[in-house]
Amino acid sequence: MMIHGFPELVIGDVLIAPFVTYALVALVIFLLLRRVLLRVNFESFFSNPPVALLSVYVTVLATLIVLF
């Protein structure tokens, strides 16, 4: 069993949980990925495009958490 040591991000003597760091990195990746998805008309495949985009963000976030 692997145990990760999750270092907290420290900004001005304030500890920020690793999840917040993952969420921000996932947001940056998602915004870059969203441009590509809009060019290939990704939203036209779904009846509720905002939910589909949210699912992409959650998938990116979960992938980051599992990999790192």
MARTI-525417 format. One line per 5 residues: number of its first residue (from 0); for each residue x, y, z of N, C-alpha, C, O, CB. Coordinates in nm, 3 decimals. Glycine has a CB too. Example, Ala and Ser with C-alpha at 12.3 -4.5 7.8 and 13.67 -1.06 7.14 Angstrom:
% residues 2
0 = 1.319 -0.569 0.780 1.230 -0.450 0.780 1.320 -0.330 0.780 1.424 -0.332 0.846 1.131 -0.447 0.905  1.285 -0.225 0.708 1.367 -0.106 0.714 1.290 0.003 0.787 1.341 0.114 0.804 1.408 -0.060 0.572 $
//
This chain:
% residues 68
0 = 0.085 -0.117 0.000 0.000 0.000 0.000 0.089 0.123 0.000 0.181 0.136 0.081 -0.096 0.000 0.122  0.061 0.215 -0.092 0.138 0.338 -0.101 0.075 0.445 -0.014 -0.047 0.463 -0.014 0.148 0.385 -0.246  0.159 0.515 0.057 0.112 0.627 0.137 0.180 0.752 0.082 0.303 0.761 0.079 0.142 0.607 0.290  0.099 0.847 0.040 0.152 0.971 -0.015 0.173 1.071 0.098 0.091 1.082 0.190 0.057 1.030 -0.124  0.283 1.141 0.090 0.302 1.253 0.180 0.255 1.377 0.106 0.321 1.422 0.012 0.452 1.267 0.226 $
5 = 0.144 1.433 0.146 0.088 1.547 0.076 0.139 1.676 0.139 0.093 1.716 0.246 -0.066 1.542 0.078  0.232 1.741 0.073 0.280 1.868 0.127 0.176 1.978 0.103 0.121 1.991 -0.007 0.415 1.907 0.064  0.150 2.054 0.206 0.057 2.163 0.192 0.126 2.280 0.123 0.247 2.298 0.135 0.000 2.206 0.329  0.049 2.358 0.052 0.098 2.480 -0.009 0.091 2.588 0.098 -0.012 2.603 0.164 0.016 2.518 -0.137  0.199 2.663 0.116 0.203 2.767 0.219 0.210 2.902 0.150 0.302 2.930 0.074 0.324 2.747 0.315 $
10 = 0.110 2.985 0.177 0.106 3.121 0.123 0.089 3.216 0.241 -0.018 3.221 0.303 -0.010 3.138 0.017  0.192 3.290 0.272 0.185 3.387 0.381 0.147 3.326 0.514 0.058 3.378 0.583 0.088 3.493 0.346  0.212 3.219 0.553 0.186 3.149 0.680 0.047 3.087 0.687 0.000 3.054 0.796 0.202 3.244 0.794  -0.018 3.070 0.573 -0.148 3.003 0.569 -0.131 2.872 0.492 -0.086 2.872 0.378 -0.258 3.094 0.501  -0.167 2.761 0.556 -0.158 2.631 0.491 -0.280 2.609 0.403 -0.394 2.629 0.447 -0.145 2.517 0.596 $
15 = -0.256 2.568 0.281 -0.364 2.540 0.187 -0.361 2.391 0.157 -0.257 2.335 0.124 -0.351 2.626 0.056  -0.475 2.328 0.170 -0.484 2.183 0.152 -0.444 2.142 0.011 -0.464 2.219 -0.084 -0.627 2.134 0.182  -0.387 2.023 -0.004 -0.348 1.975 -0.137 -0.465 1.970 -0.235 -0.446 1.988 -0.355 -0.285 1.837 -0.126  -0.587 1.946 -0.184 -0.703 1.940 -0.273 -0.723 2.072 -0.346 -0.761 2.073 -0.463 -0.829 1.904 -0.194  -0.700 2.183 -0.278 -0.717 2.314 -0.341 -0.616 2.330 -0.454 -0.649 2.383 -0.560 -0.700 2.427 -0.237 $
20 = -0.494 2.285 -0.432 -0.393 2.291 -0.537 -0.434 2.206 -0.656 -0.423 2.249 -0.771 -0.256 2.244 -0.484  -0.482 2.083 -0.628 -0.529 1.997 -0.737 -0.646 2.061 -0.812 -0.652 2.054 -0.934 -0.571 1.860 -0.683  -0.738 2.123 -0.739 -0.854 2.185 -0.802 -0.813 2.301 -0.893 -0.869 2.318 -1.001 -0.952 2.234 -0.694  -0.715 2.379 -0.850 -0.669 2.491 -0.933 -0.595 2.442 -1.057 -0.614 2.495 -1.167 -0.579 2.583 -0.852  -0.512 2.340 -1.041 -0.442 2.284 -1.157 -0.542 2.221 -1.253 -0.529 2.234 -1.375 -0.336 2.179 -1.112 $
25 = -0.641 2.152 -1.199 -0.745 2.092 -1.284 -0.823 2.199 -1.357 -0.862 2.180 -1.472 -0.841 2.006 -1.200  -0.846 2.313 -1.293 -0.918 2.422 -1.359 -0.839 2.477 -1.477 -0.895 2.504 -1.583 -0.947 2.534 -1.259  -0.709 2.493 -1.459 -0.624 2.542 -1.569 -0.625 2.442 -1.685 -0.639 2.481 -1.800 -0.479 2.566 -1.520  -0.609 2.314 -1.653 -0.610 2.210 -1.757 -0.747 2.208 -1.826 -0.754 2.197 -1.948 -0.578 2.072 -1.696  -0.854 2.219 -1.747 -0.989 2.217 -1.804 -1.011 2.336 -1.897 -1.070 2.319 -2.004 -1.093 2.218 -1.692 $
30 = -0.965 2.455 -1.859 -0.985 2.572 -1.944 -0.911 2.557 -2.077 -0.961 2.599 -2.182 -0.938 2.699 -1.872  -0.792 2.498 -2.073 -0.720 2.472 -2.198 -0.791 2.364 -2.280 -0.802 2.376 -2.402 -0.575 2.428 -2.168  -0.837 2.261 -2.213 -0.906 2.152 -2.281 -1.040 2.198 -2.337 -1.083 2.150 -2.442 -0.927 2.034 -2.185  -1.105 2.290 -2.268 -1.236 2.340 -2.311 -1.228 2.408 -2.448 -1.319 2.395 -2.530 -1.293 2.438 -2.208  -1.119 2.480 -2.471 -1.101 2.545 -2.603 -1.098 2.440 -2.715 -1.157 2.459 -2.821 -0.970 2.628 -2.605 $
35 = -1.028 2.331 -2.688 -1.021 2.224 -2.788 -1.159 2.160 -2.806 -1.201 2.134 -2.918 -0.918 2.116 -2.746  -1.228 2.137 -2.694 -1.360 2.074 -2.702 -1.460 2.162 -2.775 -1.546 2.111 -2.847 -1.412 2.043 -2.563  -1.451 2.292 -2.758 -1.542 2.382 -2.830 -1.516 2.381 -2.980 -1.608 2.394 -3.060 -1.530 2.524 -2.775  -1.390 2.366 -3.018 -1.357 2.361 -3.162 -1.409 2.234 -3.229 -1.442 2.236 -3.348 -1.205 2.371 -3.181  -1.416 2.125 -3.155 -1.466 2.001 -3.214 -1.616 1.984 -3.190 -1.672 1.878 -3.214 -1.390 1.880 -3.157 $
40 = -1.680 2.092 -3.141 -1.825 2.095 -3.122 -1.871 1.988 -3.022 -1.970 1.917 -3.046 -1.897 2.075 -3.256  -1.799 1.977 -2.913 -1.825 1.878 -2.808 -1.965 1.894 -2.749 -2.032 1.794 -2.720 -1.721 1.890 -2.699  -2.008 2.018 -2.730 -2.135 2.043 -2.663 -2.256 1.996 -2.743 -2.363 1.975 -2.686 -2.148 2.190 -2.634  -2.241 1.980 -2.872 -2.356 1.939 -2.954 -2.393 1.792 -2.934 -2.500 1.749 -2.976 -2.326 1.964 -3.101  -2.306 1.715 -2.871 -2.333 1.574 -2.849 -2.418 1.546 -2.726 -2.459 1.432 -2.704 -2.204 1.500 -2.837 $
45 = -2.444 1.648 -2.645 -2.513 1.629 -2.518 -2.638 1.716 -2.509 -2.643 1.826 -2.564 -2.420 1.661 -2.402  -2.738 1.666 -2.439 -2.861 1.743 -2.421 -2.843 1.851 -2.315 -2.915 1.951 -2.315 -2.976 1.652 -2.382  -2.746 1.833 -2.224 -2.718 1.931 -2.120 -2.567 1.958 -2.117 -2.495 1.897 -2.038 -2.770 1.881 -1.980  -2.519 2.048 -2.204 -2.375 2.072 -2.216 -2.305 2.115 -2.088 -2.192 2.072 -2.066 -2.352 2.175 -2.319  -2.365 2.199 -2.001 -2.294 2.234 -1.878 -2.262 2.113 -1.789 -2.156 2.108 -1.726 -2.376 2.335 -1.798 $
50 = -2.352 2.016 -1.784 -2.327 1.896 -1.705 -2.214 1.814 -1.768 -2.132 1.756 -1.698 -2.456 1.810 -1.692  -2.210 1.810 -1.899 -2.102 1.738 -1.968 -1.968 1.804 -1.940 -1.868 1.735 -1.917 -2.129 1.733 -2.120  -1.963 1.937 -1.943 -1.838 2.007 -1.914 -1.797 1.990 -1.768 -1.679 1.976 -1.738 -1.852 2.155 -1.947  -1.894 1.990 -1.678 -1.864 1.963 -1.537 -1.805 1.823 -1.521 -1.713 1.803 -1.442 -1.990 1.979 -1.451  -1.858 1.729 -1.594 -1.807 1.592 -1.589 -1.663 1.585 -1.638 -1.583 1.508 -1.584 -1.896 1.499 -1.672 $
55 = -1.630 1.662 -1.739 -1.491 1.666 -1.787 -1.400 1.723 -1.679 -1.292 1.670 -1.655 -1.481 1.752 -1.917  -1.444 1.831 -1.612 -1.363 1.889 -1.505 -1.342 1.789 -1.391 -1.230 1.774 -1.341 -1.431 2.017 -1.451  -1.448 1.722 -1.350 -1.437 1.624 -1.241 -1.344 1.510 -1.281 -1.267 1.460 -1.199 -1.577 1.569 -1.203  -1.350 1.469 -1.406 -1.261 1.363 -1.455 -1.116 1.408 -1.451 -1.029 1.331 -1.411 -1.300 1.323 -1.598  -1.088 1.531 -1.492 -0.952 1.583 -1.487 -0.904 1.592 -1.342 -0.791 1.554 -1.312 -0.944 1.722 -1.555 $
60 = -0.990 1.641 -1.254 -0.955 1.652 -1.112 -0.927 1.514 -1.052 -0.828 1.497 -0.980 -1.066 1.721 -1.034  -1.011 1.418 -1.079 -0.992 1.282 -1.025 -0.864 1.220 -1.078 -0.793 1.150 -1.006 -1.113 1.192 -1.060  -0.835 1.246 -1.204 -0.711 1.192 -1.263 -0.588 1.250 -1.194 -0.492 1.178 -1.167 -0.705 1.223 -1.415  -0.591 1.380 -1.166 -0.479 1.442 -1.097 -0.462 1.385 -0.957 -0.350 1.360 -0.913 -0.498 1.593 -1.089  -0.573 1.365 -0.889 -0.565 1.312 -0.753 -0.509 1.170 -0.752 -0.429 1.135 -0.665 -0.704 1.314 -0.687 $
65 = -0.551 1.089 -0.847 -0.504 0.951 -0.852 -0.357 0.942 -0.894 -0.281 0.861 -0.840 -0.590 0.869 -0.949  -0.317 1.025 -0.988 -0.179 1.018 -1.039 -0.077 1.081 -0.947 0.037 1.035 -0.939 -0.172 1.084 -1.172  -0.116 1.186 -0.877 -0.019 1.257 -0.794 -0.061 1.246 -0.650 0.006 1.299 -0.562 -0.006 1.405 -0.835 $
//
